[in-house]
Amino acid sequence: MRLLVDCLPLTKGGGVQAALAFLYHLKDAPDVAWLAVAPTELRPLFAEGAAPDPRLLFLERPSSLARLWLGGAMRAIEARHAPDVVFSVFGPPFYRARAAHVVGFAMPLLVHEPLRGPHAQPLWERVTDPLRIRVFRRADRLVVETQTMRARLSKRLRVDPEKISVIGNCVNPWLLKEAVLPETPTTHFSILIPSAFYRHKNLGIVPRVAEAMRRLDPQLDVEFRLTLDPATPQWRSILSDAVSCGVADRVATLGALTLPALAQAYREASAVFLPTLREASTAVYPESFHFRRPLVTSDMGFAHELCGEAALFAPPLDPTTLAKALIRLGRDPELRGRLVEAGAKRLRSVYPSADEKFALQMELLRSVAAQRKVAGA
């Protein structure tokens, strides 16, 4: 099989991790002539897991306005490589492939109810949503990570659910190489928030949660550790709010992390916190289970579906209730232990292994390529 892997739409976060995991396995896959294309700004992250490899190409992506040029570049690359199937790890892709096209979907704001208040959708997204829907609809096959997302996407795009495949999330194989250590006994309660900044991740609530924790339990030694680039306006805004709330000493950023650094951040954490408002899926949940760290997350349907009994849940827009859940976790080592064991069980029973996920992805790609050949015969 000849395969073209399209990573150009990726910018940060879980989508990049998913691409790295796929390429990790693909480089040793037999009987696959592959070529992958990624944006130049991701070269340092891709170099960690997949390069140097002449089958991995990088294109400069100056801005989202360069879609037409990038689409033309991808069409030229596809013409040279002549793939049987193109796999856009997550879309929307920048171009329409001539070969069979499989596109991953991880845009929860496109299919969930609109957010309101400070999280409301900006005008430019409302204007461009119909274009995104059109691009996703023309894929030969869409891939999501949960059955709930499959149902939502089918309804939103008005496409047959048979056109949408479900392949669950997993722990990145590069993280699986890293040591898993038990929690270090300490009076310091460090709370890791391993997420890139997206509007639906709700990271701006962190200073108010920290303020509520200080008010409710001033003796608990707490530090929130985000993973945002300190040079970004998003981090500067959070830090400014932390100063205003009087908790600048309790909110820090580790910066954007490589996978080994991310593993170390999990090892050094007492707990993991994700106050997200919408998800298609998230790597944070299985990673927390793998690294045996207790989790506090949103009291939302998608979180219950993905976590089961392996997390504490609280309303994501209520800083006081979120603070109470984190304080409860920080003060109760037996509770932390129960959640850790439930997470390990959840990881084994619900999530595929990295090897299993790759096998399912390759089975799907071969199937879609074969269907296109039959249709074109």
Contacts in CASP RR format, 6 or more apart in sequence:
PFRMAT RR
TARGET T0000
AUTHOR 0000-0000-0000
METHOD contacts of the structure
MODEL  1
MRLLVDCLPLTKGGGVQAALAFLYHLKDAPDVAWLAVAPTELRPLFAEGA
APDPRLLFLERPSSLARLWLGGAMRAIEARHAPDVVFSVFGPPFYRARAA
HVVGFAMPLLVHEPLRGPHAQPLWERVTDPLRIRVFRRADRLVVETQTMR
ARLSKRLRVDPEKISVIGNCVNPWLLKEAVLPETPTTHFSILIPSAFYRH
KNLGIVPRVAEAMRRLDPQLDVEFRLTLDPATPQWRSILSDAVSCGVADR
VATLGALTLPALAQAYREASAVFLPTLREASTAVYPESFHFRRPLVTSDM
GFAHELCGEAALFAPPLDPTTLAKALIRLGRDPELRGRLVEAGAKRLRSV
YPSADEKFALQMELLRSVAAQRKVAGA
1 31 0 8 1.000
1 32 0 8 1.000
1 33 0 8 1.000
1 84 0 8 1.000
1 85 0 8 1.000
1 365 0 8 1.000
1 366 0 8 1.000
1 369 0 8 1.000
2 32 0 8 1.000
2 33 0 8 1.000
2 34 0 8 1.000
2 81 0 8 1.000
2 82 0 8 1.000
2 83 0 8 1.000
2 84 0 8 1.000
2 85 0 8 1.000
3 26 0 8 1.000
3 32 0 8 1.000
3 33 0 8 1.000
3 34 0 8 1.000
3 35 0 8 1.000
3 83 0 8 1.000
3 84 0 8 1.000
3 85 0 8 1.000
3 86 0 8 1.000
3 87 0 8 1.000
3 365 0 8 1.000
4 34 0 8 1.000
4 35 0 8 1.000
4 36 0 8 1.000
4 37 0 8 1.000
4 77 0 8 1.000
4 78 0 8 1.000
4 81 0 8 1.000
4 83 0 8 1.000
4 85 0 8 1.000
4 86 0 8 1.000
4 87 0 8 1.000
4 97 0 8 1.000
4 99 0 8 1.000
5 19 0 8 1.000
5 22 0 8 1.000
5 23 0 8 1.000
5 26 0 8 1.000
5 34 0 8 1.000
5 35 0 8 1.000
5 36 0 8 1.000
5 37 0 8 1.000
5 86 0 8 1.000
5 87 0 8 1.000
5 89 0 8 1.000
6 36 0 8 1.000
6 37 0 8 1.000
6 74 0 8 1.000
6 86 0 8 1.000
6 87 0 8 1.000
6 88 0 8 1.000
6 89 0 8 1.000
6 93 0 8 1.000
6 94 0 8 1.000
6 97 0 8 1.000
7 16 0 8 1.000
7 19 0 8 1.000
7 36 0 8 1.000
7 37 0 8 1.000
7 38 0 8 1.000
7 39 0 8 1.000
7 42 0 8 1.000
7 46 0 8 1.000
7 89 0 8 1.000
8 37 0 8 1.000
8 38 0 8 1.000
8 39 0 8 1.000
8 59 0 8 1.000
8 61 0 8 1.000
8 70 0 8 1.000
8 74 0 8 1.000
8 93 0 8 1.000
8 94 0 8 1.000
9 88 0 8 1.000
9 90 0 8 1.000
9 91 0 8 1.000
9 92 0 8 1.000
9 93 0 8 1.000
9 94 0 8 1.000
10 16 0 8 1.000
10 19 0 8 1.000
10 38 0 8 1.000
10 39 0 8 1.000
10 42 0 8 1.000
10 89 0 8 1.000
10 90 0 8 1.000
11 39 0 8 1.000
11 42 0 8 1.000
12 196 0 8 1.000
12 256 0 8 1.000
13 195 0 8 1.000
13 196 0 8 1.000
14 106 0 8 1.000
14 196 0 8 1.000
14 282 0 8 1.000
14 283 0 8 1.000
15 89 0 8 1.000
15 90 0 8 1.000
15 106 0 8 1.000
16 42 0 8 1.000
16 45 0 8 1.000
17 172 0 8 1.000
17 259 0 8 1.000
17 283 0 8 1.000
18 89 0 8 1.000
18 90 0 8 1.000
18 169 0 8 1.000
18 283 0 8 1.000
19 36 0 8 1.000
19 38 0 8 1.000
19 46 0 8 1.000
19 89 0 8 1.000
19 90 0 8 1.000
20 45 0 8 1.000
20 46 0 8 1.000
20 48 0 8 1.000
20 49 0 8 1.000
20 50 0 8 1.000
20 172 0 8 1.000
20 174 0 8 1.000
20 259 0 8 1.000
21 170 0 8 1.000
21 172 0 8 1.000
21 173 0 8 1.000
21 174 0 8 1.000
21 354 0 8 1.000
21 357 0 8 1.000
21 358 0 8 1.000
22 87 0 8 1.000
22 89 0 8 1.000
22 358 0 8 1.000
22 361 0 8 1.000
23 36 0 8 1.000
23 46 0 8 1.000
23 49 0 8 1.000
23 50 0 8 1.000
23 56 0 8 1.000
24 49 0 8 1.000
24 50 0 8 1.000
24 172 0 8 1.000
24 173 0 8 1.000
24 174 0 8 1.000
24 354 0 8 1.000
25 173 0 8 1.000
25 354 0 8 1.000
25 355 0 8 1.000
25 358 0 8 1.000
26 32 0 8 1.000
26 34 0 8 1.000
26 36 0 8 1.000
26 358 0 8 1.000
27 50 0 8 1.000
27 53 0 8 1.000
27 55 0 8 1.000
29 362 0 8 1.000
32 362 0 8 1.000
34 55 0 8 1.000
35 55 0 8 1.000
35 56 0 8 1.000
35 57 0 8 1.000
35 77 0 8 1.000
35 81 0 8 1.000
35 83 0 8 1.000
36 50 0 8 1.000
36 55 0 8 1.000
36 56 0 8 1.000
36 57 0 8 1.000
37 57 0 8 1.000
37 58 0 8 1.000
37 59 0 8 1.000
37 74 0 8 1.000
37 77 0 8 1.000
38 46 0 8 1.000
38 56 0 8 1.000
38 57 0 8 1.000
38 58 0 8 1.000
38 59 0 8 1.000
39 58 0 8 1.000
39 59 0 8 1.000
39 60 0 8 1.000
39 61 0 8 1.000
40 58 0 8 1.000
40 59 0 8 1.000
40 60 0 8 1.000
40 61 0 8 1.000
41 61 0 8 1.000
42 58 0 8 1.000
43 51 0 8 1.000
43 58 0 8 1.000
44 258 0 8 1.000
45 258 0 8 1.000
46 56 0 8 1.000
46 58 0 8 1.000
48 174 0 8 1.000
48 258 0 8 1.000
48 259 0 8 1.000
48 260 0 8 1.000
49 174 0 8 1.000
49 259 0 8 1.000
50 56 0 8 1.000
57 77 0 8 1.000
59 70 0 8 1.000
59 73 0 8 1.000
61 70 0 8 1.000
67 94 0 8 1.000
70 94 0 8 1.000
70 95 0 8 1.000
71 94 0 8 1.000
71 95 0 8 1.000
72 95 0 8 1.000
74 93 0 8 1.000
74 94 0 8 1.000
74 95 0 8 1.000
74 97 0 8 1.000
75 95 0 8 1.000
75 98 0 8 1.000
78 86 0 8 1.000
78 97 0 8 1.000
78 98 0 8 1.000
78 99 0 8 1.000
79 98 0 8 1.000
82 99 0 8 1.000
83 99 0 8 1.000
84 99 0 8 1.000
84 100 0 8 1.000
84 369 0 8 1.000
84 372 0 8 1.000
84 373 0 8 1.000
85 99 0 8 1.000
85 100 0 8 1.000
85 101 0 8 1.000
85 102 0 8 1.000
85 365 0 8 1.000
85 366 0 8 1.000
85 368 0 8 1.000
85 369 0 8 1.000
85 372 0 8 1.000
86 97 0 8 1.000
86 99 0 8 1.000
86 100 0 8 1.000
86 101 0 8 1.000
86 102 0 8 1.000
87 102 0 8 1.000
87 103 0 8 1.000
87 361 0 8 1.000
87 365 0 8 1.000
88 101 0 8 1.000
88 102 0 8 1.000
88 103 0 8 1.000
88 104 0 8 1.000
88 139 0 8 1.000
89 104 0 8 1.000
90 103 0 8 1.000
90 104 0 8 1.000
90 105 0 8 1.000
90 106 0 8 1.000
91 103 0 8 1.000
91 104 0 8 1.000
91 105 0 8 1.000
91 106 0 8 1.000
91 107 0 8 1.000
91 135 0 8 1.000
91 136 0 8 1.000
92 103 0 8 1.000
92 107 0 8 1.000
92 132 0 8 1.000
92 135 0 8 1.000
92 136 0 8 1.000
93 101 0 8 1.000
93 103 0 8 1.000
93 135 0 8 1.000
93 139 0 8 1.000
96 135 0 8 1.000
96 138 0 8 1.000
99 369 0 8 1.000
99 372 0 8 1.000
100 140 0 8 1.000
100 141 0 8 1.000
100 368 0 8 1.000
100 369 0 8 1.000
100 371 0 8 1.000
100 372 0 8 1.000
101 138 0 8 1.000
101 139 0 8 1.000
101 140 0 8 1.000
101 141 0 8 1.000
102 139 0 8 1.000
102 140 0 8 1.000
102 141 0 8 1.000
102 142 0 8 1.000
102 143 0 8 1.000
102 364 0 8 1.000
102 365 0 8 1.000
102 368 0 8 1.000
103 136 0 8 1.000
103 139 0 8 1.000
103 141 0 8 1.000
103 142 0 8 1.000
103 143 0 8 1.000
104 142 0 8 1.000
104 143 0 8 1.000
104 144 0 8 1.000
105 136 0 8 1.000
105 142 0 8 1.000
105 143 0 8 1.000
105 144 0 8 1.000
105 149 0 8 1.000
105 153 0 8 1.000
105 164 0 8 1.000
105 280 0 8 1.000
106 144 0 8 1.000
106 145 0 8 1.000
106 280 0 8 1.000
106 281 0 8 1.000
107 132 0 8 1.000
107 280 0 8 1.000
108 149 0 8 1.000
108 200 0 8 1.000
108 278 0 8 1.000
108 279 0 8 1.000
108 280 0 8 1.000
108 302 0 8 1.000
109 115 0 8 1.000
109 121 0 8 1.000
109 125 0 8 1.000
109 199 0 8 1.000
109 200 0 8 1.000
109 278 0 8 1.000
110 129 0 8 1.000
110 132 0 8 1.000
110 133 0 8 1.000
110 156 0 8 1.000
111 149 0 8 1.000
111 152 0 8 1.000
111 153 0 8 1.000
111 155 0 8 1.000
111 156 0 8 1.000
112 152 0 8 1.000
112 278 0 8 1.000
114 120 0 8 1.000
114 121 0 8 1.000
115 121 0 8 1.000
115 199 0 8 1.000
115 200 0 8 1.000
115 277 0 8 1.000
115 278 0 8 1.000
119 199 0 8 1.000
119 200 0 8 1.000
119 202 0 8 1.000
119 277 0 8 1.000
133 156 0 8 1.000
133 157 0 8 1.000
136 142 0 8 1.000
136 153 0 8 1.000
136 157 0 8 1.000
137 157 0 8 1.000
137 158 0 8 1.000
137 159 0 8 1.000
140 163 0 8 1.000
140 368 0 8 1.000
140 371 0 8 1.000
140 372 0 8 1.000
141 163 0 8 1.000
141 164 0 8 1.000
141 165 0 8 1.000
141 364 0 8 1.000
141 368 0 8 1.000
142 153 0 8 1.000
142 157 0 8 1.000
142 159 0 8 1.000
142 163 0 8 1.000
142 164 0 8 1.000
142 165 0 8 1.000
143 164 0 8 1.000
143 165 0 8 1.000
143 166 0 8 1.000
143 167 0 8 1.000
143 361 0 8 1.000
143 364 0 8 1.000
144 150 0 8 1.000
144 153 0 8 1.000
144 164 0 8 1.000
144 165 0 8 1.000
144 166 0 8 1.000
144 167 0 8 1.000
144 280 0 8 1.000
144 281 0 8 1.000
145 166 0 8 1.000
145 167 0 8 1.000
145 168 0 8 1.000
145 169 0 8 1.000
145 280 0 8 1.000
145 281 0 8 1.000
146 166 0 8 1.000
146 168 0 8 1.000
146 280 0 8 1.000
146 281 0 8 1.000
146 302 0 8 1.000
146 305 0 8 1.000
146 306 0 8 1.000
147 166 0 8 1.000
148 301 0 8 1.000
148 302 0 8 1.000
148 305 0 8 1.000
149 166 0 8 1.000
149 280 0 8 1.000
149 281 0 8 1.000
149 302 0 8 1.000
150 161 0 8 1.000
150 164 0 8 1.000
150 166 0 8 1.000
151 161 0 8 1.000
153 159 0 8 1.000
153 164 0 8 1.000
154 160 0 8 1.000
154 161 0 8 1.000
154 163 0 8 1.000
154 164 0 8 1.000
165 364 0 8 1.000
167 352 0 8 1.000
167 357 0 8 1.000
167 360 0 8 1.000
167 361 0 8 1.000
167 364 0 8 1.000
168 281 0 8 1.000
168 351 0 8 1.000
168 352 0 8 1.000
168 357 0 8 1.000
169 281 0 8 1.000
169 282 0 8 1.000
169 283 0 8 1.000
169 285 0 8 1.000
169 286 0 8 1.000
169 351 0 8 1.000
169 357 0 8 1.000
170 286 0 8 1.000
170 351 0 8 1.000
170 352 0 8 1.000
170 353 0 8 1.000
170 354 0 8 1.000
170 356 0 8 1.000
170 357 0 8 1.000
171 283 0 8 1.000
171 286 0 8 1.000
171 287 0 8 1.000
171 290 0 8 1.000
171 347 0 8 1.000
171 351 0 8 1.000
171 354 0 8 1.000
172 259 0 8 1.000
172 283 0 8 1.000
172 287 0 8 1.000
172 354 0 8 1.000
173 354 0 8 1.000
173 355 0 8 1.000
174 259 0 8 1.000
174 260 0 8 1.000
175 259 0 8 1.000
175 262 0 8 1.000
175 263 0 8 1.000
175 287 0 8 1.000
175 290 0 8 1.000
176 290 0 8 1.000
176 354 0 8 1.000
178 259 0 8 1.000
178 260 0 8 1.000
178 263 0 8 1.000
178 264 0 8 1.000
178 267 0 8 1.000
179 263 0 8 1.000
179 267 0 8 1.000
180 267 0 8 1.000
180 290 0 8 1.000
180 291 0 8 1.000
180 292 0 8 1.000
181 267 0 8 1.000
182 292 0 8 1.000
183 270 0 8 1.000
183 292 0 8 1.000
183 293 0 8 1.000
183 336 0 8 1.000
184 268 0 8 1.000
186 270 0 8 1.000
187 221 0 8 1.000
188 221 0 8 1.000
188 223 0 8 1.000
188 270 0 8 1.000
189 220 0 8 1.000
189 221 0 8 1.000
189 222 0 8 1.000
189 223 0 8 1.000
189 270 0 8 1.000
189 271 0 8 1.000
189 330 0 8 1.000
190 222 0 8 1.000
190 223 0 8 1.000
190 225 0 8 1.000
190 268 0 8 1.000
190 269 0 8 1.000
190 270 0 8 1.000
190 271 0 8 1.000
191 222 0 8 1.000
191 223 0 8 1.000
191 224 0 8 1.000
191 225 0 8 1.000
191 269 0 8 1.000
191 270 0 8 1.000
191 271 0 8 1.000
191 272 0 8 1.000
191 273 0 8 1.000
191 326 0 8 1.000
192 225 0 8 1.000
192 227 0 8 1.000
192 265 0 8 1.000
192 266 0 8 1.000
192 268 0 8 1.000
192 269 0 8 1.000
192 271 0 8 1.000
192 272 0 8 1.000
192 273 0 8 1.000
192 293 0 8 1.000
193 203 0 8 1.000
193 206 0 8 1.000
193 224 0 8 1.000
193 225 0 8 1.000
193 226 0 8 1.000
193 227 0 8 1.000
193 272 0 8 1.000
193 273 0 8 1.000
193 274 0 8 1.000
194 227 0 8 1.000
194 257 0 8 1.000
194 262 0 8 1.000
194 265 0 8 1.000
194 266 0 8 1.000
194 272 0 8 1.000
194 284 0 8 1.000
194 287 0 8 1.000
195 201 0 8 1.000
195 203 0 8 1.000
195 226 0 8 1.000
195 227 0 8 1.000
195 274 0 8 1.000
195 276 0 8 1.000
195 282 0 8 1.000
195 284 0 8 1.000
196 227 0 8 1.000
196 228 0 8 1.000
196 256 0 8 1.000
197 203 0 8 1.000
197 228 0 8 1.000
197 232 0 8 1.000
197 234 0 8 1.000
197 235 0 8 1.000
200 276 0 8 1.000
200 277 0 8 1.000
200 278 0 8 1.000
200 279 0 8 1.000
201 274 0 8 1.000
201 275 0 8 1.000
201 276 0 8 1.000
201 277 0 8 1.000
202 275 0 8 1.000
202 276 0 8 1.000
202 277 0 8 1.000
202 298 0 8 1.000
202 316 0 8 1.000
202 317 0 8 1.000
203 226 0 8 1.000
203 228 0 8 1.000
203 234 0 8 1.000
203 238 0 8 1.000
203 275 0 8 1.000
204 237 0 8 1.000
204 238 0 8 1.000
204 241 0 8 1.000
205 275 0 8 1.000
205 316 0 8 1.000
205 317 0 8 1.000
205 319 0 8 1.000
205 322 0 8 1.000
206 224 0 8 1.000
206 226 0 8 1.000
206 238 0 8 1.000
206 242 0 8 1.000
206 251 0 8 1.000
206 275 0 8 1.000
207 238 0 8 1.000
207 241 0 8 1.000
207 242 0 8 1.000
207 244 0 8 1.000
207 245 0 8 1.000
207 247 0 8 1.000
207 251 0 8 1.000
208 241 0 8 1.000
208 245 0 8 1.000
208 319 0 8 1.000
209 224 0 8 1.000
209 273 0 8 1.000
209 275 0 8 1.000
209 319 0 8 1.000
209 322 0 8 1.000
209 323 0 8 1.000
209 326 0 8 1.000
210 222 0 8 1.000
210 224 0 8 1.000
210 242 0 8 1.000
210 245 0 8 1.000
210 247 0 8 1.000
210 250 0 8 1.000
210 251 0 8 1.000
210 323 0 8 1.000
211 245 0 8 1.000
211 246 0 8 1.000
211 247 0 8 1.000
211 319 0 8 1.000
212 319 0 8 1.000
212 320 0 8 1.000
212 322 0 8 1.000
212 323 0 8 1.000
212 324 0 8 1.000
213 220 0 8 1.000
213 222 0 8 1.000
213 250 0 8 1.000
213 323 0 8 1.000
213 326 0 8 1.000
213 327 0 8 1.000
214 222 0 8 1.000
214 246 0 8 1.000
214 247 0 8 1.000
214 250 0 8 1.000
215 323 0 8 1.000
216 320 0 8 1.000
216 323 0 8 1.000
216 324 0 8 1.000
216 327 0 8 1.000
217 327 0 8 1.000
217 331 0 8 1.000
220 327 0 8 1.000
220 330 0 8 1.000
220 331 0 8 1.000
222 250 0 8 1.000
222 326 0 8 1.000
223 250 0 8 1.000
223 251 0 8 1.000
223 252 0 8 1.000
224 250 0 8 1.000
224 251 0 8 1.000
224 252 0 8 1.000
224 273 0 8 1.000
225 252 0 8 1.000
225 253 0 8 1.000
225 254 0 8 1.000
225 265 0 8 1.000
225 269 0 8 1.000
226 235 0 8 1.000
226 238 0 8 1.000
226 251 0 8 1.000
226 252 0 8 1.000
226 253 0 8 1.000
226 254 0 8 1.000
226 255 0 8 1.000
227 253 0 8 1.000
227 254 0 8 1.000
227 255 0 8 1.000
227 256 0 8 1.000
227 257 0 8 1.000
227 262 0 8 1.000
227 265 0 8 1.000
228 234 0 8 1.000
228 235 0 8 1.000
228 238 0 8 1.000
228 253 0 8 1.000
228 255 0 8 1.000
228 256 0 8 1.000
229 235 0 8 1.000
229 253 0 8 1.000
229 255 0 8 1.000
229 256 0 8 1.000
230 253 0 8 1.000
230 255 0 8 1.000
235 253 0 8 1.000
238 251 0 8 1.000
239 248 0 8 1.000
239 251 0 8 1.000
239 253 0 8 1.000
242 248 0 8 1.000
242 250 0 8 1.000
242 251 0 8 1.000
254 261 0 8 1.000
254 265 0 8 1.000
257 265 0 8 1.000
262 287 0 8 1.000
263 291 0 8 1.000
266 272 0 8 1.000
266 287 0 8 1.000
266 288 0 8 1.000
266 291 0 8 1.000
266 293 0 8 1.000
267 291 0 8 1.000
269 293 0 8 1.000
270 293 0 8 1.000
270 330 0 8 1.000
270 336 0 8 1.000
271 293 0 8 1.000
271 294 0 8 1.000
271 295 0 8 1.000
271 296 0 8 1.000
271 326 0 8 1.000
271 329 0 8 1.000
271 330 0 8 1.000
271 336 0 8 1.000
272 284 0 8 1.000
272 287 0 8 1.000
272 288 0 8 1.000
272 293 0 8 1.000
272 294 0 8 1.000
272 295 0 8 1.000
272 296 0 8 1.000
273 295 0 8 1.000
273 296 0 8 1.000
273 297 0 8 1.000
273 322 0 8 1.000
273 326 0 8 1.000
274 282 0 8 1.000
274 284 0 8 1.000
274 285 0 8 1.000
274 295 0 8 1.000
274 296 0 8 1.000
274 297 0 8 1.000
274 298 0 8 1.000
275 297 0 8 1.000
275 298 0 8 1.000
275 316 0 8 1.000
275 322 0 8 1.000
276 282 0 8 1.000
276 297 0 8 1.000
276 298 0 8 1.000
276 300 0 8 1.000
276 303 0 8 1.000
276 316 0 8 1.000
277 298 0 8 1.000
277 300 0 8 1.000
277 316 0 8 1.000
277 317 0 8 1.000
278 300 0 8 1.000
278 302 0 8 1.000
279 300 0 8 1.000
279 302 0 8 1.000
279 303 0 8 1.000
279 306 0 8 1.000
281 302 0 8 1.000
281 306 0 8 1.000
282 306 0 8 1.000
284 295 0 8 1.000
285 295 0 8 1.000
285 297 0 8 1.000
285 303 0 8 1.000
285 306 0 8 1.000
285 307 0 8 1.000
285 310 0 8 1.000
285 311 0 8 1.000
286 347 0 8 1.000
286 351 0 8 1.000
288 294 0 8 1.000
288 295 0 8 1.000
288 343 0 8 1.000
289 295 0 8 1.000
289 310 0 8 1.000
289 343 0 8 1.000
289 344 0 8 1.000
289 346 0 8 1.000
289 347 0 8 1.000
289 351 0 8 1.000
290 347 0 8 1.000
292 340 0 8 1.000
292 344 0 8 1.000
293 340 0 8 1.000
294 311 0 8 1.000
294 312 0 8 1.000
294 329 0 8 1.000
294 335 0 8 1.000
294 336 0 8 1.000
294 337 0 8 1.000
294 339 0 8 1.000
294 340 0 8 1.000
295 307 0 8 1.000
295 310 0 8 1.000
295 311 0 8 1.000
295 312 0 8 1.000
295 339 0 8 1.000
295 343 0 8 1.000
296 311 0 8 1.000
296 312 0 8 1.000
296 313 0 8 1.000
296 314 0 8 1.000
296 322 0 8 1.000
296 325 0 8 1.000
296 326 0 8 1.000
296 329 0 8 1.000
297 303 0 8 1.000
297 307 0 8 1.000
297 311 0 8 1.000
297 312 0 8 1.000
297 313 0 8 1.000
298 313 0 8 1.000
298 314 0 8 1.000
298 315 0 8 1.000
298 316 0 8 1.000
299 313 0 8 1.000
299 314 0 8 1.000
299 315 0 8 1.000
299 316 0 8 1.000
300 313 0 8 1.000
300 316 0 8 1.000
303 311 0 8 1.000
303 313 0 8 1.000
304 313 0 8 1.000
306 350 0 8 1.000
307 313 0 8 1.000
307 343 0 8 1.000
307 346 0 8 1.000
308 342 0 8 1.000
308 346 0 8 1.000
309 342 0 8 1.000
309 346 0 8 1.000
310 339 0 8 1.000
310 342 0 8 1.000
310 343 0 8 1.000
310 345 0 8 1.000
310 346 0 8 1.000
311 339 0 8 1.000
312 325 0 8 1.000
312 328 0 8 1.000
312 329 0 8 1.000
312 335 0 8 1.000
312 339 0 8 1.000
313 325 0 8 1.000
314 321 0 8 1.000
314 322 0 8 1.000
314 324 0 8 1.000
314 325 0 8 1.000
315 321 0 8 1.000
315 322 0 8 1.000
316 322 0 8 1.000
328 335 0 8 1.000
329 335 0 8 1.000
329 336 0 8 1.000
329 339 0 8 1.000
330 336 0 8 1.000
352 360 0 8 1.000
END
